[in-house]
C-alpha cells in the first residue's frame, strides 16, 4: 500500500499571489529551502517553519500538507 504526504505549498502561494522571494523574507527561510519544500524534495519540516509559513500565508497546515493513501484495500 502506497502512502505519502504531498506538499501543496505551490498551490497556496499561487492562491495568495505570493512569490518565493516574498515568502522567504516573511518566513526567514532561504529561497533554496523553500524551493525544496515547494517541489516536495524534503523528508521533514520543522514545526517552527510550518508555523511561520502558515502565518505568512494565512493558512492552516492542512492547506499545505495532504495525506495520500493508495485506494487499493489490503485483504
PDB file of N, H, CA, C and O in Angstrom:
ATOM      1  N   UNK A   1       0.851  -1.180   0.000  1.00  0.00           N
ATOM      2  CA  UNK A   1       0.000   0.000   0.000  1.00  0.00           C
ATOM      3  C   UNK A   1       0.894   1.240   0.000  1.00  0.00           C
ATOM      4  O   UNK A   1       1.750   1.384   0.873  1.00  0.00           O
ATOM      5  N   UNK A   2       0.704   2.121  -0.957  1.00  0.00           N
ATOM      6  H   UNK A   2       0.009   2.003  -1.666  1.00  0.00           H
ATOM      7  CA  UNK A   2       1.489   3.351  -1.044  1.00  0.00           C
ATOM      8  C   UNK A   2       0.843   4.461  -0.224  1.00  0.00           C
ATOM      9  O   UNK A   2      -0.363   4.695  -0.307  1.00  0.00           O
ATOM     10  N   UNK A   3       1.668   5.136   0.565  1.00  0.00           N
ATOM     11  H   UNK A   3       2.647   4.945   0.632  1.00  0.00           H
ATOM     12  CA  UNK A   3       1.198   6.279   1.341  1.00  0.00           C
ATOM     13  C   UNK A   3       2.214   7.389   1.197  1.00  0.00           C
ATOM     14  O   UNK A   3       3.411   7.133   1.067  1.00  0.00           O
ATOM     15  N   UNK A   4       1.743   8.615   1.221  1.00  0.00           N
ATOM     16  H   UNK A   4       0.770   8.824   1.328  1.00  0.00           H
ATOM     17  CA  UNK A   4       2.671   9.730   1.071  1.00  0.00           C
ATOM     18  C   UNK A   4       2.051  11.007   1.598  1.00  0.00           C
ATOM     19  O   UNK A   4       0.830  11.146   1.663  1.00  0.00           O
ATOM     20  N   UNK A   5       2.904  11.925   1.966  1.00  0.00           N
ATOM     21  H   UNK A   5       3.896  11.812   1.913  1.00  0.00           H
ATOM     22  CA  UNK A   5       2.494  13.284   2.286  1.00  0.00           C
ATOM     23  C   UNK A   5       2.838  14.131   1.076  1.00  0.00           C
ATOM     24  O   UNK A   5       3.987  14.150   0.634  1.00  0.00           O
ATOM     25  N   UNK A   6       1.865  14.820   0.546  1.00  0.00           N
ATOM     26  H   UNK A   6       0.932  14.805   0.905  1.00  0.00           H
ATOM     27  CA  UNK A   6       2.063  15.672  -0.618  1.00  0.00           C
ATOM     28  C   UNK A   6       2.070  17.120  -0.155  1.00  0.00           C
ATOM     29  O   UNK A   6       1.183  17.554   0.580  1.00  0.00           O
ATOM     30  N   UNK A   7       3.079  17.863  -0.592  1.00  0.00           N
ATOM     31  H   UNK A   7       3.800  17.511  -1.189  1.00  0.00           H
ATOM     32  CA  UNK A   7       3.172  19.280  -0.247  1.00  0.00           C
ATOM     33  C   UNK A   7       2.443  20.108  -1.292  1.00  0.00           C
ATOM     34  O   UNK A   7       2.673  19.956  -2.492  1.00  0.00           O
ATOM     35  N   UNK A   8       1.564  20.983  -0.824  1.00  0.00           N
ATOM     36  H   UNK A   8       1.378  21.106   0.150  1.00  0.00           H
ATOM     37  CA  UNK A   8       0.769  21.850  -1.701  1.00  0.00           C
ATOM     38  C   UNK A   8       1.151  23.319  -1.553  1.00  0.00           C
ATOM     39  O   UNK A   8       0.341  24.210  -1.806  1.00  0.00           O
ATOM     40  N   UNK A   9       2.393  23.560  -1.141  1.00  0.00           N
ATOM     41  H   UNK A   9       3.051  22.835  -0.936  1.00  0.00           H
ATOM     42  CA  UNK A   9       2.850  24.933  -0.916  1.00  0.00           C
ATOM     43  C   UNK A   9       2.735  25.780  -2.172  1.00  0.00           C
ATOM     44  O   UNK A   9       2.355  26.949  -2.101  1.00  0.00           O
ATOM     45  N   UNK A  10       3.059  25.203  -3.314  1.00  0.00           N
ATOM     46  H   UNK A  10       3.368  24.253  -3.372  1.00  0.00           H
ATOM     47  CA  UNK A  10       2.987  25.958  -4.571  1.00  0.00           C
ATOM     48  C   UNK A  10       1.575  26.448  -4.848  1.00  0.00           C
ATOM     49  O   UNK A  10       1.385  27.581  -5.291  1.00  0.00           O
ATOM     50  N   UNK A  11       0.584  25.603  -4.588  1.00  0.00           N
ATOM     51  H   UNK A  11       0.738  24.683  -4.228  1.00  0.00           H
ATOM     52  CA  UNK A  11      -0.817  25.970  -4.813  1.00  0.00           C
ATOM     53  C   UNK A  11      -1.259  27.094  -3.880  1.00  0.00           C
ATOM     54  O   UNK A  11      -1.922  28.038  -4.309  1.00  0.00           O
ATOM     55  N   UNK A  12      -0.890  26.991  -2.605  1.00  0.00           N
ATOM     56  H   UNK A  12      -0.351  26.224  -2.257  1.00  0.00           H
ATOM     57  CA  UNK A  12      -1.282  28.013  -1.628  1.00  0.00           C
ATOM     58  C   UNK A  12      -0.597  29.342  -1.956  1.00  0.00           C
ATOM     59  O   UNK A  12      -1.216  30.402  -1.863  1.00  0.00           O
ATOM     60  N   UNK A  13       0.667  29.284  -2.336  1.00  0.00           N
ATOM     61  H   UNK A  13       1.170  28.423  -2.412  1.00  0.00           H
ATOM     62  CA  UNK A  13       1.380  30.509  -2.720  1.00  0.00           C
ATOM     63  C   UNK A  13       0.718  31.158  -3.934  1.00  0.00           C
ATOM     64  O   UNK A  13       0.573  32.380  -3.980  1.00  0.00           O
ATOM     65  N   UNK A  14       0.319  30.357  -4.907  1.00  0.00           N
ATOM     66  H   UNK A  14       0.436  29.365  -4.869  1.00  0.00           H
ATOM     67  CA  UNK A  14      -0.342  30.891  -6.103  1.00  0.00           C
ATOM     68  C   UNK A  14      -1.685  31.513  -5.734  1.00  0.00           C
ATOM     69  O   UNK A  14      -2.036  32.579  -6.239  1.00  0.00           O
ATOM     70  N   UNK A  15      -2.433  30.855  -4.860  1.00  0.00           N
ATOM     71  H   UNK A  15      -2.148  29.989  -4.449  1.00  0.00           H
ATOM     72  CA  UNK A  15      -3.725  31.399  -4.421  1.00  0.00           C
ATOM     73  C   UNK A  15      -3.556  32.749  -3.733  1.00  0.00           C
ATOM     74  O   UNK A  15      -4.404  33.631  -3.862  1.00  0.00           O
ATOM     75  N   UNK A  16      -2.443  32.903  -2.995  1.00  0.00           N
ATOM     76  H   UNK A  16      -1.754  32.187  -2.890  1.00  0.00           H
ATOM     77  CA  UNK A  16      -2.187  34.147  -2.254  1.00  0.00           C
ATOM     78  C   UNK A  16      -1.394  35.154  -3.091  1.00  0.00           C
ATOM     79  O   UNK A  16      -1.122  36.270  -2.649  1.00  0.00           O
ATOM     80  N   UNK A  17      -1.029  34.738  -4.310  1.00  0.00           N
ATOM     81  H   UNK A  17      -1.250  33.831  -4.669  1.00  0.00           H
ATOM     82  CA  UNK A  17      -0.216  35.582  -5.202  1.00  0.00           C
ATOM     83  C   UNK A  17       1.078  36.042  -4.519  1.00  0.00           C
ATOM     84  O   UNK A  17       1.466  37.207  -4.601  1.00  0.00           O
ATOM     85  N   UNK A  18       1.728  35.095  -3.846  1.00  0.00           N
ATOM     86  H   UNK A  18       1.413  34.148  -3.780  1.00  0.00           H
ATOM     87  CA  UNK A  18       2.962  35.401  -3.134  1.00  0.00           C
ATOM     88  C   UNK A  18       4.135  34.702  -3.814  1.00  0.00           C
ATOM     89  O   UNK A  18       4.075  33.507  -4.102  1.00  0.00           O
ATOM     90  N   UNK A  19       5.194  35.452  -4.065  1.00  0.00           N
ATOM     91  H   UNK A  19       5.243  36.423  -3.831  1.00  0.00           H
ATOM     92  CA  UNK A  19       6.386  34.894  -4.702  1.00  0.00           C
ATOM     93  C   UNK A  19       7.238  34.153  -3.675  1.00  0.00           C
ATOM     94  O   UNK A  19       7.078  34.324  -2.466  1.00  0.00           O
ATOM     95  N   UNK A  20       8.143  33.330  -4.188  1.00  0.00           N
ATOM     96  H   UNK A  20       8.273  33.191  -5.170  1.00  0.00           H
ATOM     97  CA  UNK A  20       9.081  32.617  -3.335  1.00  0.00           C
ATOM     98  C   UNK A  20       9.954  33.603  -2.561  1.00  0.00           C
ATOM     99  O   UNK A  20      10.225  33.394  -1.378  1.00  0.00           O
ATOM    100  N   UNK A  21      10.396  34.676  -3.220  1.00  0.00           N
ATOM    101  H   UNK A  21      10.176  34.846  -4.181  1.00  0.00           H
ATOM    102  CA  UNK A  21      11.223  35.685  -2.548  1.00  0.00           C
ATOM    103  C   UNK A  21      10.481  36.347  -1.400  1.00  0.00           C
ATOM    104  O   UNK A  21      11.038  36.531  -0.318  1.00  0.00           O
ATOM    105  N   UNK A  22       9.225  36.707  -1.633  1.00  0.00           N
ATOM    106  H   UNK A  22       8.772  36.558  -2.512  1.00  0.00           H
ATOM    107  CA  UNK A  22       8.440  37.368  -0.579  1.00  0.00           C
ATOM    108  C   UNK A  22       8.215  36.417   0.594  1.00  0.00           C
ATOM    109  O   UNK A  22       8.363  36.813   1.750  1.00  0.00           O
ATOM    110  N   UNK A  23       7.859  35.170   0.303  1.00  0.00           N
ATOM    111  H   UNK A  23       7.738  34.849  -0.636  1.00  0.00           H
ATOM    112  CA  UNK A  23       7.644  34.202   1.382  1.00  0.00           C
ATOM    113  C   UNK A  23       8.940  33.967   2.153  1.00  0.00           C
ATOM    114  O   UNK A  23       8.926  33.871   3.380  1.00  0.00           O
ATOM    115  N   UNK A  24      10.055  33.875   1.439  1.00  0.00           N
ATOM    116  H   UNK A  24      10.066  33.953   0.443  1.00  0.00           H
ATOM    117  CA  UNK A  24      11.359  33.692   2.072  1.00  0.00           C
ATOM    118  C   UNK A  24      11.654  34.819   3.059  1.00  0.00           C
ATOM    119  O   UNK A  24      12.101  34.569   4.178  1.00  0.00           O
ATOM    120  N   UNK A  25      11.404  36.055   2.642  1.00  0.00           N
ATOM    121  H   UNK A  25      11.041  36.258   1.733  1.00  0.00           H
ATOM    122  CA  UNK A  25      11.635  37.203   3.527  1.00  0.00           C
ATOM    123  C   UNK A  25      10.726  37.169   4.747  1.00  0.00           C
ATOM    124  O   UNK A  25      11.170  37.448   5.860  1.00  0.00           O
ATOM    125  N   UNK A  26       9.462  36.832   4.546  1.00  0.00           N
ATOM    126  H   UNK A  26       9.101  36.605   3.642  1.00  0.00           H
ATOM    127  CA  UNK A  26       8.498  36.812   5.663  1.00  0.00           C
ATOM    128  C   UNK A  26       8.761  35.685   6.655  1.00  0.00           C
ATOM    129  O   UNK A  26       8.548  35.839   7.858  1.00  0.00           O
ATOM    130  N   UNK A  27       9.225  34.551   6.137  1.00  0.00           N
ATOM    131  H   UNK A  27       9.397  34.425   5.160  1.00  0.00           H
ATOM    132  CA  UNK A  27       9.403  33.366   6.976  1.00  0.00           C
ATOM    133  C   UNK A  27      10.806  33.284   7.572  1.00  0.00           C
ATOM    134  O   UNK A  27      10.994  32.715   8.647  1.00  0.00           O
ATOM    135  N   UNK A  28      11.787  33.850   6.876  1.00  0.00           N
ATOM    136  H   UNK A  28      11.634  34.312   6.002  1.00  0.00           H
ATOM    137  CA  UNK A  28      13.159  33.770   7.365  1.00  0.00           C
ATOM    138  C   UNK A  28      13.819  32.454   6.994  1.00  0.00           C
ATOM    139  O   UNK A  28      14.694  31.969   7.711  1.00  0.00           O
ATOM    140  N   UNK A  29      13.402  31.876   5.876  1.00  0.00           N
ATOM    141  H   UNK A  29      12.691  32.270   5.294  1.00  0.00           H
ATOM    142  CA  UNK A  29      13.970  30.625   5.366  1.00  0.00           C
ATOM    143  C   UNK A  29      14.503  30.927   3.970  1.00  0.00           C
ATOM    144  O   UNK A  29      13.892  31.685   3.217  1.00  0.00           O
ATOM    145  N   UNK A  30      15.633  30.338   3.631  1.00  0.00           N
ATOM    146  H   UNK A  30      16.130  29.722   4.243  1.00  0.00           H
ATOM    147  CA  UNK A  30      16.256  30.631   2.341  1.00  0.00           C
ATOM    148  C   UNK A  30      15.365  30.213   1.170  1.00  0.00           C
ATOM    149  O   UNK A  30      14.530  29.316   1.287  1.00  0.00           O
ATOM    150  N   UNK A  31      15.570  30.892   0.038  1.00  0.00           N
ATOM    151  H   UNK A  31      16.249  31.621  -0.057  1.00  0.00           H
ATOM    152  CA  UNK A  31      14.851  30.538  -1.189  1.00  0.00           C
ATOM    153  C   UNK A  31      15.083  29.080  -1.567  1.00  0.00           C
ATOM    154  O   UNK A  31      14.165  28.388  -2.007  1.00  0.00           O
ATOM    155  N   UNK A  32      16.322  28.621  -1.391  1.00  0.00           N
ATOM    156  H   UNK A  32      17.068  29.183  -1.034  1.00  0.00           H
ATOM    157  CA  UNK A  32      16.671  27.244  -1.749  1.00  0.00           C
ATOM    158  C   UNK A  32      15.843  26.253  -0.935  1.00  0.00           C
ATOM    159  O   UNK A  32      15.290  25.304  -1.491  1.00  0.00           O
ATOM    160  N   UNK A  33      15.753  26.464   0.369  1.00  0.00           N
ATOM    161  H   UNK A  33      16.202  27.235   0.821  1.00  0.00           H
ATOM    162  CA  UNK A  33      14.988  25.550   1.221  1.00  0.00           C
ATOM    163  C   UNK A  33      13.492  25.632   0.934  1.00  0.00           C
ATOM    164  O   UNK A  33      12.808  24.608   0.932  1.00  0.00           O
ATOM    165  N   UNK A  34      12.982  26.824   0.695  1.00  0.00           N
ATOM    166  H   UNK A  34      13.537  27.655   0.697  1.00  0.00           H
ATOM    167  CA  UNK A  34      11.566  26.951   0.347  1.00  0.00           C
ATOM    168  C   UNK A  34      11.279  26.313  -1.006  1.00  0.00           C
ATOM    169  O   UNK A  34      10.221  25.715  -1.198  1.00  0.00           O
ATOM    170  N   UNK A  35      12.197  26.435  -1.925  1.00  0.00           N
ATOM    171  H   UNK A  35      13.057  26.921  -1.768  1.00  0.00           H
ATOM    172  CA  UNK A  35      12.035  25.816  -3.238  1.00  0.00           C
ATOM    173  C   UNK A  35      11.950  24.293  -3.099  1.00  0.00           C
ATOM    174  O   UNK A  35      11.149  23.650  -3.776  1.00  0.00           O
ATOM    175  N   UNK A  36      12.772  23.724  -2.227  1.00  0.00           N
ATOM    176  H   UNK A  36      13.423  24.247  -1.677  1.00  0.00           H
ATOM    177  CA  UNK A  36      12.721  22.285  -1.976  1.00  0.00           C
ATOM    178  C   UNK A  36      11.373  21.881  -1.383  1.00  0.00           C
ATOM    179  O   UNK A  36      10.807  20.850  -1.747  1.00  0.00           O
ATOM    180  N   UNK A  37      10.864  22.707  -0.465  1.00  0.00           N
ATOM    181  H   UNK A  37      11.323  23.544  -0.169  1.00  0.00           H
ATOM    182  CA  UNK A  37       9.544  22.450   0.103  1.00  0.00           C
ATOM    183  C   UNK A  37       8.473  22.515  -0.979  1.00  0.00           C
ATOM    184  O   UNK A  37       7.577  21.674  -1.043  1.00  0.00           O
ATOM    185  N   UNK A  38       8.588  23.518  -1.813  1.00  0.00           N
ATOM    186  H   UNK A  38       9.316  24.201  -1.761  1.00  0.00           H
ATOM    187  CA  UNK A  38       7.604  23.750  -2.867  1.00  0.00           C
ATOM    188  C   UNK A  38       7.549  22.587  -3.855  1.00  0.00           C
ATOM    189  O   UNK A  38       6.477  22.249  -4.357  1.00  0.00           O
ATOM    190  N   UNK A  39       8.685  21.981  -4.133  1.00  0.00           N
ATOM    191  H   UNK A  39       9.556  22.256  -3.726  1.00  0.00           H
ATOM    192  CA  UNK A  39       8.742  20.887  -5.102  1.00  0.00           C
ATOM    193  C   UNK A  39       8.637  19.511  -4.435  1.00  0.00           C
ATOM    194  O   UNK A  39       8.663  18.487  -5.118  1.00  0.00           O
ATOM    195  N   UNK A  40       8.517  19.487  -3.105  1.00  0.00           N
ATOM    196  H   UNK A  40       8.496  20.319  -2.550  1.00  0.00           H
ATOM    197  CA  UNK A  40       8.352  18.226  -2.396  1.00  0.00           C
ATOM    198  C   UNK A  40       9.628  17.434  -2.231  1.00  0.00           C
ATOM    199  O   UNK A  40       9.573  16.232  -1.972  1.00  0.00           O
ATOM    200  N   UNK A  41      10.774  18.072  -2.374  1.00  0.00           N
ATOM    201  H   UNK A  41      10.819  19.049  -2.585  1.00  0.00           H
ATOM    202  CA  UNK A  41      12.058  17.371  -2.270  1.00  0.00           C
ATOM    203  C   UNK A  41      12.642  17.452  -0.867  1.00  0.00           C
ATOM    204  O   UNK A  41      13.840  17.677  -0.692  1.00  0.00           O
ATOM    205  N   UNK A  42      11.785  17.268   0.128  1.00  0.00           N
ATOM    206  H   UNK A  42      10.812  17.085  -0.014  1.00  0.00           H
ATOM    207  CA  UNK A  42      12.227  17.248   1.520  1.00  0.00           C
ATOM    208  C   UNK A  42      11.616  16.032   2.210  1.00  0.00           C
ATOM    209  O   UNK A  42      10.592  15.508   1.771  1.00  0.00           O
ATOM    210  N   UNK A  43      12.246  15.594   3.283  1.00  0.00           N
ATOM    211  H   UNK A  43      13.077  16.020   3.640  1.00  0.00           H
ATOM    212  CA  UNK A  43      11.699  14.468   4.035  1.00  0.00           C
ATOM    213  C   UNK A  43      11.174  14.903   5.396  1.00  0.00           C
ATOM    214  O   UNK A  43      10.588  14.101   6.124  1.00  0.00           O
ATOM    215  N   UNK A  44      11.385  16.181   5.746  1.00  0.00           N
ATOM    216  H   UNK A  44      11.861  16.832   5.155  1.00  0.00           H
ATOM    217  CA  UNK A  44      10.929  16.679   7.042  1.00  0.00           C
ATOM    218  C   UNK A  44      10.758  18.194   6.976  1.00  0.00           C
ATOM    219  O   UNK A  44      11.342  18.868   6.127  1.00  0.00           O
ATOM    220  N   UNK A  45       9.943  18.710   7.892  1.00  0.00           N
ATOM    221  H   UNK A  45       9.468  18.163   8.581  1.00  0.00           H
ATOM    222  CA  UNK A  45       9.791  20.153   8.037  1.00  0.00           C
ATOM    223  C   UNK A  45       9.644  20.451   9.526  1.00  0.00           C
ATOM    224  O   UNK A  45       8.925  19.752  10.239  1.00  0.00           O
ATOM    225  N   UNK A  46      10.322  21.481   9.984  1.00  0.00           N
ATOM    226  H   UNK A  46      10.907  22.050   9.405  1.00  0.00           H
ATOM    227  CA  UNK A  46      10.229  21.867  11.397  1.00  0.00           C
ATOM    228  C   UNK A  46       8.877  22.519  11.651  1.00  0.00           C
ATOM    229  O   UNK A  46       8.353  23.240  10.802  1.00  0.00           O
ATOM    230  N   UNK A  47       8.321  22.257  12.827  1.00  0.00           N
ATOM    231  H   UNK A  47       8.747  21.671  13.516  1.00  0.00           H
ATOM    232  CA  UNK A  47       7.059  22.892  13.187  1.00  0.00           C
ATOM    233  C   UNK A  47       7.187  24.410  13.201  1.00  0.00           C
ATOM    234  O   UNK A  47       6.240  25.115  12.852  1.00  0.00           O
ATOM    235  N   UNK A  48       8.344  24.916  13.599  1.00  0.00           N
ATOM    236  H   UNK A  48       9.113  24.344  13.883  1.00  0.00           H
ATOM    237  CA  UNK A  48       8.523  26.373  13.624  1.00  0.00           C
ATOM    238  C   UNK A  48       8.469  26.946  12.209  1.00  0.00           C
ATOM    239  O   UNK A  48       7.929  28.032  11.999  1.00  0.00           O
ATOM    240  N   UNK A  49       9.025  26.219  11.240  1.00  0.00           N
ATOM    241  H   UNK A  49       9.464  25.336  11.410  1.00  0.00           H
ATOM    242  CA  UNK A  49       8.970  26.652   9.842  1.00  0.00           C
ATOM    243  C   UNK A  49       7.548  26.555   9.319  1.00  0.00           C
ATOM    244  O   UNK A  49       7.070  27.470   8.647  1.00  0.00           O
ATOM    245  N   UNK A  50       6.867  25.460   9.619  1.00  0.00           N
ATOM    246  H   UNK A  50       7.255  24.717  10.165  1.00  0.00           H
ATOM    247  CA  UNK A  50       5.480  25.289   9.190  1.00  0.00           C
ATOM    248  C   UNK A  50       4.598  26.385   9.783  1.00  0.00           C
ATOM    249  O   UNK A  50       3.738  26.932   9.092  1.00  0.00           O
ATOM    250  N   UNK A  51       4.805  26.704  11.046  1.00  0.00           N
ATOM    251  H   UNK A  51       5.503  26.259  11.607  1.00  0.00           H
ATOM    252  CA  UNK A  51       4.042  27.774  11.701  1.00  0.00           C
ATOM    253  C   UNK A  51       4.284  29.116  11.019  1.00  0.00           C
ATOM    254  O   UNK A  51       3.342  29.869  10.774  1.00  0.00           O
ATOM    255  N   UNK A  52       5.542  29.413  10.714  1.00  0.00           N
ATOM    256  H   UNK A  52       6.307  28.801  10.914  1.00  0.00           H
ATOM    257  CA  UNK A  52       5.881  30.682  10.071  1.00  0.00           C
ATOM    258  C   UNK A  52       5.273  30.768   8.668  1.00  0.00           C
ATOM    259  O   UNK A  52       4.797  31.827   8.260  1.00  0.00           O
ATOM    260  N   UNK A  53       5.289  29.661   7.938  1.00  0.00           N
ATOM    261  H   UNK A  53       5.675  28.801   8.269  1.00  0.00           H
ATOM    262  CA  UNK A  53       4.688  29.638   6.601  1.00  0.00           C
ATOM    263  C   UNK A  53       3.178  29.853   6.700  1.00  0.00           C
ATOM    264  O   UNK A  53       2.609  30.632   5.935  1.00  0.00           O
ATOM    265  N   UNK A  54       2.534  29.169   7.635  1.00  0.00           N
ATOM    266  H   UNK A  54       2.996  28.536   8.256  1.00  0.00           H
ATOM    267  CA  UNK A  54       1.087  29.328   7.816  1.00  0.00           C
ATOM    268  C   UNK A  54       0.733  30.760   8.215  1.00  0.00           C
ATOM    269  O   UNK A  54      -0.274  31.302   7.760  1.00  0.00           O
ATOM    270  N   UNK A  55       1.554  31.368   9.057  1.00  0.00           N
ATOM    271  H   UNK A  55       2.372  30.928   9.426  1.00  0.00           H
ATOM    272  CA  UNK A  55       1.318  32.757   9.462  1.00  0.00           C
ATOM    273  C   UNK A  55       1.453  33.690   8.257  1.00  0.00           C
ATOM    274  O   UNK A  55       0.617  34.571   8.057  1.00  0.00           O
ATOM    275  N   UNK A  56       2.496  33.501   7.463  1.00  0.00           N
ATOM    276  H   UNK A  56       3.176  32.785   7.626  1.00  0.00           H
ATOM    277  CA  UNK A  56       2.753  34.364   6.302  1.00  0.00           C
ATOM    278  C   UNK A  56       1.685  34.209   5.225  1.00  0.00           C
ATOM    279  O   UNK A  56       1.342  35.175   4.543  1.00  0.00           O
ATOM    280  N   UNK A  57       1.157  32.989   5.071  1.00  0.00           N
ATOM    281  H   UNK A  57       1.435  32.205   5.625  1.00  0.00           H
ATOM    282  CA  UNK A  57       0.173  32.730   4.018  1.00  0.00           C
ATOM    283  C   UNK A  57      -1.272  32.746   4.528  1.00  0.00           C
ATOM    284  O   UNK A  57      -2.211  32.532   3.762  1.00  0.00           O
ATOM    285  N   UNK A  58      -1.438  33.002   5.832  1.00  0.00           N
ATOM    286  H   UNK A  58      -0.675  33.176   6.454  1.00  0.00           H
ATOM    287  CA  UNK A  58      -2.772  32.988   6.451  1.00  0.00           C
ATOM    288  C   UNK A  58      -3.522  31.704   6.096  1.00  0.00           C
ATOM    289  O   UNK A  58      -4.628  31.738   5.555  1.00  0.00           O
ATOM    290  N   UNK A  59      -2.893  30.576   6.413  1.00  0.00           N
ATOM    291  H   UNK A  59      -1.995  30.548   6.852  1.00  0.00           H
ATOM    292  CA  UNK A  59      -3.495  29.288   6.092  1.00  0.00           C
ATOM    293  C   UNK A  59      -3.308  28.317   7.246  1.00  0.00           C
ATOM    294  O   UNK A  59      -2.676  28.647   8.250  1.00  0.00           O
ATOM    295  N   UNK A  60      -3.851  27.140   7.102  1.00  0.00           N
ATOM    296  H   UNK A  60      -4.365  26.872   6.286  1.00  0.00           H
ATOM    297  CA  UNK A  60      -3.710  26.063   8.073  1.00  0.00           C
ATOM    298  C   UNK A  60      -2.711  25.030   7.534  1.00  0.00           C
ATOM    299  O   UNK A  60      -2.526  24.939   6.320  1.00  0.00           O
ATOM    300  N   UNK A  61      -2.063  24.248   8.416  1.00  0.00           N
ATOM    301  H   UNK A  61      -2.213  24.322   9.401  1.00  0.00           H
ATOM    302  CA  UNK A  61      -1.133  23.220   7.939  1.00  0.00           C
ATOM    303  C   UNK A  61      -1.774  22.274   6.920  1.00  0.00           C
ATOM    304  O   UNK A  61      -1.111  21.831   5.982  1.00  0.00           O
ATOM    305  N   UNK A  62      -3.041  21.967   7.098  1.00  0.00           N
ATOM    306  H   UNK A  62      -3.580  22.327   7.860  1.00  0.00           H
ATOM    307  CA  UNK A  62      -3.740  21.083   6.169  1.00  0.00           C
ATOM    308  C   UNK A  62      -3.912  21.666   4.779  1.00  0.00           C
ATOM    309  O   UNK A  62      -4.193  20.932   3.832  1.00  0.00           O
ATOM    310  N   UNK A  63      -3.748  22.976   4.642  1.00  0.00           N
ATOM    311  H   UNK A  63      -3.520  23.573   5.411  1.00  0.00           H
ATOM    312  CA  UNK A  63      -3.793  23.598   3.321  1.00  0.00           C
ATOM    313  C   UNK A  63      -2.511  23.305   2.546  1.00  0.00           C
ATOM    314  O   UNK A  63      -2.501  23.304   1.315  1.00  0.00           O
ATOM    315  N   UNK A  64      -1.435  23.058   3.284  1.00  0.00           N
ATOM    316  H   UNK A  64      -1.443  23.059   4.284  1.00  0.00           H
ATOM    317  CA  UNK A  64      -0.107  22.846   2.691  1.00  0.00           C
ATOM    318  C   UNK A  64       0.244  21.366   2.590  1.00  0.00           C
ATOM    319  O   UNK A  64       0.884  20.941   1.629  1.00  0.00           O
ATOM    320  N   UNK A  65      -0.174  20.583   3.582  1.00  0.00           N
ATOM    321  H   UNK A  65      -0.694  20.929   4.363  1.00  0.00           H
ATOM    322  CA  UNK A  65       0.153  19.166   3.645  1.00  0.00           C
ATOM    323  C   UNK A  65      -1.079  18.326   3.357  1.00  0.00           C
ATOM    324  O   UNK A  65      -2.152  18.575   3.906  1.00  0.00           O
ATOM    325  N   UNK A  66      -0.924  17.338   2.502  1.00  0.00           N
ATOM    326  H   UNK A  66      -0.053  17.135   2.055  1.00  0.00           H
ATOM    327  CA  UNK A  66      -2.036  16.455   2.178  1.00  0.00           C
ATOM    328  C   UNK A  66      -1.556  15.015   2.284  1.00  0.00           C
ATOM    329  O   UNK A  66      -0.503  14.662   1.752  1.00  0.00           O
ATOM    330  N   UNK A  67      -2.325  14.192   2.968  1.00  0.00           N
ATOM    331  H   UNK A  67      -3.180  14.478   3.400  1.00  0.00           H
ATOM    332  CA  UNK A  67      -2.005  12.775   3.102  1.00  0.00           C
ATOM    333  C   UNK A  67      -2.680  12.014   1.976  1.00  0.00           C
ATOM    334  O   UNK A  67      -3.871  12.193   1.720  1.00  0.00           O
ATOM    335  N   UNK A  68      -1.917  11.167   1.307  1.00  0.00           N
ATOM    336  H   UNK A  68      -0.950  11.021   1.515  1.00  0.00           H
ATOM    337  CA  UNK A  68      -2.440  10.370   0.213  1.00  0.00           C
ATOM    338  C   UNK A  68      -2.225   8.898   0.523  1.00  0.00           C
ATOM    339  O   UNK A  68      -1.127   8.486   0.900  1.00  0.00           O
ATOM    340  N   UNK A  69      -3.268   8.118   0.363  1.00  0.00           N
ATOM    341  H   UNK A  69      -4.159   8.453   0.057  1.00  0.00           H
ATOM    342  CA  UNK A  69      -3.163   6.673   0.545  1.00  0.00           C
ATOM    343  C   UNK A  69      -3.710   5.993  -0.708  1.00  0.00           C
ATOM    344  O   UNK A  69      -4.732   6.405  -1.257  1.00  0.00           O
ATOM    345  N   UNK A  70      -3.022   4.958  -1.143  1.00  0.00           N
ATOM    346  H   UNK A  70      -2.192   4.623  -0.697  1.00  0.00           H
ATOM    347  CA  UNK A  70      -3.468   4.201  -2.307  1.00  0.00           C
ATOM    348  C   UNK A  70      -4.873   3.659  -2.041  1.00  0.00           C
ATOM    349  O   UNK A  70      -5.181   3.231  -0.929  1.00  0.00           O
ATOM    350  N   UNK A  71      -5.705   3.681  -3.053  1.00  0.00           N
ATOM    351  H   UNK A  71      -5.455   4.029  -3.956  1.00  0.00           H
ATOM    352  CA  UNK A  71      -7.107   3.259  -2.910  1.00  0.00           C
ATOM    353  C   UNK A  71      -7.275   1.751  -2.760  1.00  0.00           C
ATOM    354  O   UNK A  71      -8.326   1.298  -2.307  1.00  0.00           O
ATOM    355  N   UNK A  72      -6.266   0.966  -3.126  1.00  0.00           N
ATOM    356  H   UNK A  72      -5.412   1.334  -3.493  1.00  0.00           H
ATOM    357  CA  UNK A  72      -6.394  -0.484  -3.016  1.00  0.00           C
ATOM    358  C   UNK A  72      -6.477  -0.915  -1.561  1.00  0.00           C
ATOM    359  O   UNK A  72      -5.701  -0.456  -0.722  1.00  0.00           O
ATOM    360  N   UNK A  73      -7.414  -1.793  -1.270  1.00  0.00           N
ATOM    361  H   UNK A  73      -8.044  -2.165  -1.951  1.00  0.00           H
ATOM    362  CA  UNK A  73      -7.537  -2.323   0.083  1.00  0.00           C
ATOM    363  C   UNK A  73      -6.707  -3.580   0.215  1.00  0.00           C
ATOM    364  O   UNK A  73      -6.635  -4.388  -0.711  1.00  0.00           O
ATOM    365  N   UNK A  74      -6.087  -3.741   1.352  1.00  0.00           N
ATOM    366  H   UNK A  74      -6.145  -3.084   2.104  1.00  0.00           H
ATOM    367  CA  UNK A  74      -5.295  -4.932   1.624  1.00  0.00           C
ATOM    368  C   UNK A  74      -6.182  -5.918   2.366  1.00  0.00           C
ATOM    369  O   UNK A  74      -6.733  -5.578   3.413  1.00  0.00           O
ATOM    370  N   UNK A  75      -6.332  -7.132   1.848  1.00  0.00           N
ATOM    371  H   UNK A  75      -5.885  -7.408   0.997  1.00  0.00           H
ATOM    372  CA  UNK A  75      -7.181  -8.161   2.477  1.00  0.00           C
ATOM    373  C   UNK A  75      -6.347  -9.138   3.251  1.00  0.00           C
ATOM    374  O   UNK A  75      -6.884 -10.072   3.847  1.00  0.00           O
TER     375      UNK A  75
END
